[in-house]
Amino acid sequence: MKKSKYFLGCLLLFLAMLPFTGCEPKTDDGAYTDPITLYEKIGGKWILSGITQVDETAKAMNISPSEMNLTDQFDFTTFAIDLTVDTGNQPTSYQVSGTAPELFPNQGYWNLDTSFSYANATPPTINLYSDAGKTNLIAQLSITSIPGATKGMVIKLTRSSEGVPFVSYVYTLTTAN
């Protein structure tokens, strides 16, 4: 009798829990979509909203001033860069326009050192090339702020001697669209 009551109690408990353990239908998320790459975020025309020159030596030695705003000097306000991508969001060429002083070549080809952001927060790098085969590297720009929630991007061009940086140019850009 005790076994039958125990069995009946277990059966009732099982039946009471049955509505809460219903089968879950397979979720259809639609067709496969490629992940969003940095090329999709960075490709396009960018116009300058500000440029700062950083004296890396003074900054390292904690000497002030270590930064100078160049935005209203040397006609930097006309600087724009177009990072062209093809229909598959793969990088093709770049073109700099405006009358700002030439800190890196005004045209060529580009790519990134990675298609996605690094997990350790290392800034991705825009590699600039003089040839379509992308074998002759002419400059590198670090992306210190990636467009996402905001439409702005910050890139940094660093000059160094024997591996020691001495000056950087920090470009604050907004989309031209």
Disulfide bonds with the S-S distance in Angstrom:
none
